[in-house]
Amino acid sequence: MANPLFDSLFGQHLNNDAVFLHLPDGSAITYAAFLQTAAQYAGLLTRMGLEPGDRLAVQIAKSPQALAVYAACAQAGVVFLPLNTAYTPDEVSYFVENSGARLVLCDQAGADGLAPVAKACGATLETLNADGSGSFTDQAKAMPTSFETVTRDGDDLAAFLYTSGTTGRSKGAMLTQNNLLSNAQVLMAQWRFTSQDVLLHALPIFHTHGLFVASNITLLAGGSMIFLPGFKLDQVIDHLPQATTMMGVPTFYTRLLGDPRFTRELVSHMRLFVSGSAPLLAETHVQFEKRTGMRILERYGMTETNMNTSNPYDGERRAGTVGFPLPGTELKITDSKTGETLPQGEIGEIEVRGPNVFKGYWQMPEKTAEELRADGFFITGDLGQIDPDGYVHIVGRNKDLIISGGYNIYPKEIELLLDQEEGVLESAVIGVPHPDFGETVVGIIVPQGDTDPNLEQIMTNIAKSLARFKHPQKLIVLPELPRNTMGKVQKKALRDQFQGLFSA
């Protein structure tokens, strides 16, 4: 193929009059119309002087036009760099400067804040608003509705995604055409997507889950998406009867379960619910199956790798696990100090290798060498184990490991016990500095309902199942846990908040 990513995802639909996007107002956009818009955008990018391999940074609201910018980048050979819409101008400044982006697209409301950022980095600034208006789309209207696709190789860069940067500066993960395409092909087959599928899409598209999983699979299969700007409970419930599949983060499912309108009848025609980006509570699994008769399918992925594992489409979807390595992806558990593979069942660092694994970190050769081995295995930073049946369990992040008095303590083990206690909705276990032990265990609890749980009783109960060195020194009740936009608990924020708890 002249351009594997564009040809496979978009090119096959150039003259396709089938509906691609169903919009909340009841209107629809066909594949052909979508790709005519993308062609105009690709033509404009070229006219603006962007060449294959140049970077385009976007901080724009989710919209059909925003998705068309991604298609235009693929067609013109430009590297697509989506940025979280919550980032401040100071944060965006780092990404634009580090990536060397030639063009920045933002919402009109953010233009004043980003104008000096773009100028300082030598980038052009254009606007694209949630309703499709803006200086970029105004100029694109004059461009032809066809564009000669730029020839690219499967090893050429297609996108940059910056890591969340919880430990130091964010790193720009370089994703190739083959990284994105191979993963979409495997997932489409594993999850049985076809042209008959209608995916309810309420995820953001600045993140792997909403962009490179949900959108790419739908494009490859030739299905359609109910393209919602975000997760609004009423809107999702209204549109579920028209969908066959849904992808979400755990908070989507807990909010649905909290609404009496979410019934077995409402989703009786649905064939698949997928969850990822953060662990799903076992209680959510149980409640969801009881309410709908279906089991949510959990999977495991990363910015640097897209998806690595999945629970089976057919067979047991085991709560508390992320299933098995995807076809073509190798996964092993290693000793973080020696790199040696550990026996099955032992906890260690997860390493993965496959066509989905990124090329490295942009302009960070030392970081790339630290985390991407010469043999192609990527050191994920996640701790996990493989159970006797081959299911992969994520135990936590390596940086979340607590070392107290010389003993290794895995927060997940304690969190699972806390989550089972009466009156506990969810928990997070962190390590905080301690004068005697170096650091010690603190449990943060979110109550179920309005009544605070009995902390003394909880301590007594979990102590029966834990060695003494694992006992929390303190339990703290909070109304909610801090999370990022994809629902991941931000343990660094909790460690920062409570770091002085045991200070002298």
C-alpha positions in Angstrom: 0.0 0.0 0.0 1.1 3.5 -0.7 0.0 4.7 2.7 -0.9 1.7 4.9 -2.7 3.6 7.7 -4.8 5.9 5.5 -5.5 3.3 2.8 -6.7 0.7 5.4 -8.7 3.0 7.7 -10.0 5.7 5.4 -9.1 5.0 1.7 -11.5 2.0 1.4 -14.4 4.4 2.2 -13.7 7.2 -0.3 -16.9 6.6 -2.2 -18.9 4.9 0.6 -22.3 6.5 1.1 -22.9 4.5 4.3 -23.3 6.5 7.6 -20.0 6.9 9.5 -21.1 9.3 12.3 -24.5 9.6 14.0 -24.6 13.0 15.8 -26.5 13.9 19.0 -28.9 16.2 17.0 -30.1 13.3 14.9 -28.0 14.3 11.8 -25.5 11.9 10.2 -22.3 12.1 8.2 -21.4 9.6 5.6 -18.0 8.2 5.0 -17.7 9.9 1.7 -18.7 13.3 3.1 -16.3 12.9 6.1 -13.4 12.0 3.7 -14.1 15.0 1.5 -13.7 17.2 4.5 -10.5 15.4 5.5 -9.2 15.9 1.9 -9.8 19.7 2.2 -8.0 19.7 5.5 -5.1 17.7 4.0 -4.9 20.1 1.1 -4.8 23.1 3.5 -2.1 21.5 5.7 0.0 21.1 2.5 -0.7 24.7 1.4 0.4 25.9 4.8 3.8 24.3 4.2 3.5 21.2 6.4 5.5 18.3 4.9 5.4 14.6 5.7 6.9 14.0 9.1 6.0 17.5 10.4 3.9 17.7 13.6 0.5 19.1 14.0 -0.6 19.8 17.7 -4.3 20.0 18.4 -6.1 21.1 21.6 -9.6 21.1 20.3 -13.0 19.9 21.5 -14.3 16.5 20.2 -16.2 17.0 17.0 -16.5 15.3 13.5 -14.1 18.0 12.2 -11.6 17.2 14.9 -11.6 13.6 13.8 -11.3 14.7 10.2 -8.0 16.5 11.2 -6.7 13.1 12.2 -7.7 11.6 8.9 -6.1 14.6 7.1 -2.8 14.1 8.9 -2.8 10.4 7.9 -3.5 11.4 4.3 -0.9 14.1 4.2 1.8 12.2 6.1 1.7 14.7 9.0 2.3 13.4 12.5 -0.9 13.9 14.6 -0.4 15.2 18.2 -3.6 15.4 20.2 -3.5 17.2 23.5 -5.7 17.0 26.5 -8.2 19.9 26.4 -7.7 20.5 30.1 -4.0 21.5 29.7 -3.1 25.1 30.5 -1.1 27.2 28.1 2.0 26.6 30.2 1.6 22.9 29.8 0.8 23.1 26.1 4.0 25.2 25.7 6.1 22.3 26.6 4.4 19.9 24.2 4.6 22.4 21.3 8.2 23.2 21.9 9.3 19.6 22.6 7.6 18.2 19.5 8.6 21.1 17.2 5.0 21.3 16.0 4.7 23.5 12.9 1.0 24.2 13.4 -1.2 24.4 16.5 -5.0 24.1 16.3 -7.0 25.3 19.3 -10.5 26.5 20.2 -11.2 30.2 19.7 -11.7 30.6 23.4 -8.1 29.4 24.0 -6.5 31.4 21.2 -5.4 34.4 23.3 -3.6 32.1 25.8 -1.9 30.0 23.1 -0.9 32.8 20.7 2.3 33.7 22.6 3.0 30.0 23.0 2.8 29.3 19.2 4.8 32.5 18.5 7.6 31.6 20.9 7.9 28.1 19.3 7.7 29.4 15.7 4.4 27.6 15.0 1.3 28.9 13.2 -1.9 29.1 15.3 -5.3 28.4 13.8 -8.7 27.8 15.4 -11.2 25.0 15.2 -14.3 25.2 17.5 -16.6 22.4 18.8 -19.3 23.5 16.2 -16.8 23.1 13.3 -16.3 26.8 12.8 -12.9 28.6 13.0 -10.1 30.0 10.9 -8.8 26.6 9.9 -12.2 25.4 8.6 -12.9 28.7 6.9 -9.7 28.4 4.9 -10.3 24.7 4.1 -13.7 25.4 2.4 -11.8 26.8 -0.6 -9.7 23.6 -1.0 -10.6 20.7 -3.4 -12.6 17.8 -1.9 -10.1 15.3 -3.1 -6.4 15.0 -2.2 -3.7 12.7 -3.6 -2.6 10.6 -0.6 1.0 11.0 0.3 3.1 7.8 0.1 4.2 6.6 3.5 5.8 3.5 4.9 4.5 1.4 7.8 7.5 2.4 9.9 6.9 6.1 9.4 5.5 8.1 12.3 1.8 8.6 12.4 1.2 10.1 15.9 2.8 11.4 19.0 1.1 10.8 22.3 2.6 12.4 25.4 2.6 10.3 28.7 0.9 11.8 31.7 4.2 12.8 33.2 3.5 11.8 36.8 7.2 11.3 37.4 9.0 14.2 35.7 8.5 15.7 32.2 6.0 14.0 29.9 7.6 11.9 27.2 6.5 11.9 23.6 5.7 8.3 22.5 6.4 8.0 18.8 3.7 5.7 17.2 4.2 4.4 13.7 1.6 3.5 11.1 2.2 -0.2 11.7 1.8 0.3 15.5 -1.7 1.8 15.0 -2.9 -0.4 12.2 -1.7 -3.8 13.5 -3.4 -3.1 16.9 -6.7 -2.1 15.2 -6.6 -5.3 13.0 -6.1 -7.6 16.0 -8.8 -5.9 18.1 -11.3 -5.9 15.3 -10.9 -9.6 15.0 -10.8 -10.3 18.7 -13.9 -8.3 19.5 -15.7 -9.3 16.3 -16.4 -5.9 14.9 -18.1 -5.8 11.5 -19.8 -3.2 9.3 -23.0 -3.9 11.1 -21.7 -2.5 14.4 -22.8 0.8 15.8 -20.4 2.0 18.5 -21.6 4.4 21.2 -18.5 6.7 21.4 -18.5 9.0 24.5 -14.7 9.0 25.1 -12.4 11.9 24.4 -10.3 11.6 21.2 -7.0 13.0 22.6 -6.3 9.6 24.2 -5.5 6.1 22.9 -8.8 4.6 24.0 -11.1 7.0 22.1 -8.9 7.6 19.1 -6.8 4.6 18.3 -9.0 1.9 19.7 -12.6 3.0 19.3 -12.3 5.1 16.1 -9.7 3.0 14.3 -11.6 -0.3 14.9 -14.8 1.2 13.6 -13.1 2.6 10.5 -11.3 -0.7 9.8 -14.6 -2.6 10.1 -16.6 -0.1 8.2 -19.1 0.3 11.0 -20.6 3.5 12.4 -20.3 5.5 15.6 -22.8 7.5 17.7 -20.4 10.3 18.2 -21.2 12.1 21.5 -19.1 15.1 22.7 -18.6 13.5 26.1 -20.3 11.3 28.7 -23.6 12.8 29.7 -25.8 10.3 31.4 -29.1 11.2 29.8 -27.6 11.4 26.4 -25.9 8.0 26.7 -29.1 6.4 27.9 -31.1 8.0 25.1 -28.7 6.6 22.5 -27.9 3.1 23.9 -31.0 1.6 22.1 -29.4 2.5 18.7 -26.0 1.0 19.5 -24.5 -2.5 19.4 -21.3 -1.8 21.3 -19.9 0.6 23.8 -16.4 1.4 25.0 -15.9 3.3 28.3 -13.9 3.9 31.5 -15.1 2.5 34.8 -16.8 5.8 35.8 -19.1 5.4 32.8 -20.3 2.1 34.1 -20.7 3.1 37.7 -22.8 6.1 36.6 -25.0 4.0 34.4 -25.5 1.5 37.2 -26.6 4.4 39.5 -29.5 5.2 37.2 -32.7 3.1 37.4 -33.3 3.6 33.6 -30.2 1.5 32.9 -32.0 -1.9 32.6 -31.6 -5.3 30.9 -34.3 -4.2 28.4 -32.4 -1.0 27.5 -29.3 -3.0 26.5 -30.9 -6.3 25.3 -29.7 -5.7 21.8 -26.1 -4.8 22.8 -23.4 -7.4 22.1 -20.3 -5.9 23.8 -19.3 -3.5 26.6 -15.5 -2.8 26.9 -13.8 -1.1 29.8 -10.3 0.2 30.2 -7.9 3.0 31.1 -8.4 2.3 34.8 -9.2 -0.9 36.8 -12.8 -1.9 37.1 -14.0 -2.7 40.6 -15.1 -6.3 41.2 -18.3 -4.9 42.6 -19.0 -3.1 39.3 -18.6 -6.4 37.5 -21.0 -8.1 39.8 -23.6 -5.3 39.7 -23.4 -5.0 35.9 -23.9 -8.7 35.3 -26.8 -8.8 37.7 -28.5 -5.8 36.1 -27.9 -6.6 32.4 -27.0 -10.3 32.2 -23.8 -9.3 30.4 -20.2 -9.2 31.5 -18.0 -6.2 30.8 -14.8 -7.0 28.8 -11.7 -5.5 30.4 -8.5 -5.0 28.5 -5.0 -3.5 29.2 -3.2 -0.9 27.2 -0.7 2.0 27.4 0.1 5.2 25.6 3.3 3.5 24.3 1.7 0.3 23.1 -2.0 0.7 22.5 -3.6 -2.5 23.6 -1.6 -5.4 25.0 -4.1 -7.9 26.5 -7.9 -8.5 26.5 -10.3 -10.7 28.3 -11.8 -13.2 25.8 -14.8 -12.4 23.6 -15.8 -16.1 24.0 -15.0 -17.7 27.4 -14.7 -16.4 30.9 -14.2 -12.6 31.3 -12.6 -12.8 34.7 -13.1 -9.9 37.1 -9.9 -8.4 38.5 -7.9 -9.5 35.4 -7.1 -8.0 32.0 -7.3 -11.3 30.2 -4.6 -12.8 27.9 -1.9 -11.2 25.7 -3.4 -10.3 22.2 -2.3 -12.4 19.2 1.2 -11.2 18.1 1.9 -9.6 21.5 4.4 -11.3 23.9 4.1 -10.6 27.6 6.4 -11.7 30.4 6.8 -10.9 34.1 10.4 -10.0 35.1 12.5 -9.1 38.1 12.8 -5.3 37.9 16.4 -5.3 39.1 17.8 -8.2 37.0 15.4 -8.3 34.0 15.1 -12.1 34.4 11.8 -13.7 33.7 10.0 -14.8 36.9 8.1 -18.1 37.4 4.4 -18.0 36.7 2.4 -16.7 39.6 5.2 -14.4 41.0 4.7 -10.6 41.0 7.1 -8.6 38.9 7.3 -6.0 36.1 5.3 -6.5 33.0 7.2 -6.4 29.7 5.6 -6.6 26.3 6.9 -7.0 22.7 5.0 -6.9 19.5 4.0 -4.8 16.4 2.0 -2.5 18.7 5.0 -1.3 20.7 6.1 2.2 20.0 9.3 3.3 18.3 10.7 5.2 21.3 10.5 8.6 23.0 10.9 11.7 20.9 14.3 13.3 21.5 14.9 11.2 24.6 17.4 8.5 23.6 18.4 7.8 27.3 14.7 7.3 28.4 14.1 5.1 25.3 17.2 3.0 26.2 16.0 2.7 29.8 12.5 1.5 28.9 12.8 -0.2 25.5 15.2 -3.1 25.5 17.4 -3.9 22.5 15.4 -7.1 21.9 12.2 -5.1 21.5 10.6 -5.7 24.9 9.1 -2.6 26.5 9.4 -2.3 30.3 5.9 -1.0 31.1 6.4 0.1 34.7 3.3 -1.9 35.6 3.5 -4.7 38.2 1.6 -7.8 37.5 1.4 -11.6 37.7 0.0 -14.4 35.6 -2.4 -16.8 37.3 -2.4 -20.6 36.8 -5.0 -20.2 34.0 -2.9 -17.6 32.1 -4.9 -14.5 33.0 -2.9 -11.4 33.5 -3.4 -9.4 36.8 -2.3 -5.8 37.1 -1.0 -5.3 40.7 -0.1 -1.6 40.4 2.6 0.7 39.1 6.2 0.1 40.0 6.4 3.7 41.3 3.4 2.9 43.6 5.3 0.0 45.2 5.6 0.7 49.0 8.9 -0.3 50.7 8.4 -0.3 54.4 11.2 -1.4 56.8 12.8 -3.2 53.8 9.6 -5.1 52.9 7.9 -4.8 49.5 4.2 -4.0 49.8 1.8 -4.1 46.8 -1.0 -1.6 47.3 -3.5 -3.7 45.2 -3.4 -6.5 47.7 -4.6 -4.2 50.5 -7.1 -2.3 48.2 -8.9 -5.5 47.3 -9.5 -6.2 51.0 -10.6 -2.7 51.8 -13.0 -2.7 48.8 -14.8 -5.7 50.2 -15.4 -4.1 53.6 -18.9 -2.9 54.5 -19.5 0.8 53.7 -16.5 1.1 51.4 -17.2 2.1 47.8 -13.5 2.1 46.7 -10.0 2.7 48.1 -6.5 3.7 47.3 -3.4 2.6 49.2 -0.3 4.8 49.2 3.1 4.9 50.9 4.0 8.0 52.8 7.3 9.0 54.6 7.7 7.5 58.1 10.6 8.2 60.5 11.1 4.6 61.5 10.2 2.5 58.5 11.2 4.9 55.6 7.6 4.8 54.4 4.5 3.2 55.7 1.0 2.2 54.4 -1.9 4.6 54.4 -5.4 3.6 53.2 -7.7 6.2 51.6 -11.4 5.2 51.6 -14.4 6.5 49.8 -17.6 5.7 51.6 -20.6 3.9 50.1 -23.5 6.2 50.8 -23.7 9.0 53.3 -22.5 7.1 56.4 -18.8 6.9 57.2 -17.6 3.3 57.5 -16.3 1.9 60.8 -12.6 2.4 60.4 -11.7 0.5 63.6 -13.7 -2.5 62.5 -12.2 -2.4 59.0 -8.7 -2.4 60.5 -9.5 -5.4 62.6 -11.0 -7.3 59.6 -8.2 -6.8 57.1 -5.5 -7.4 59.7 -6.6 -11.1 59.7 -5.5 -11.4 56.1 -2.3 -9.3 56.1 1.1 -9.8 57.5 1.8 -7.1 60.2 4.2 -5.1 58.0 1.4 -4.6 55.5 -1.1 -3.2 58.0 -2.1 0.4 57.2 -0.8 2.8 59.9 -3.9 5.0 59.2 -7.2 4.9 57.3 -8.5 8.2 55.9 -12.0 8.9 54.5 -12.3 11.2 51.5 -15.5 12.0 49.5 -13.8 10.9 46.3 -10.4 9.9 44.8 -8.5 12.3 42.5 -8.6 11.0 39.0 -7.3 12.1 35.6 -9.6 12.6 32.5 -9.5 8.8 31.8 -10.5 7.8 35.3 -7.1 6.7 36.6 -6.6 7.4 40.3 -3.8 9.9 40.8 -1.8 8.4 43.6 0.9 11.1 43.3 -1.7 13.7 44.3 -2.6 11.6 47.3 1.1 11.1 48.3 1.7 14.8 48.0 -1.4 15.6 50.1 -0.5 13.2 52.9 3.3 13.2 52.8 3.6 15.0 56.1 1.2 12.7 58.0 3.9 11.1 60.2 6.4 14.0 60.3 8.0 14.7 63.6 
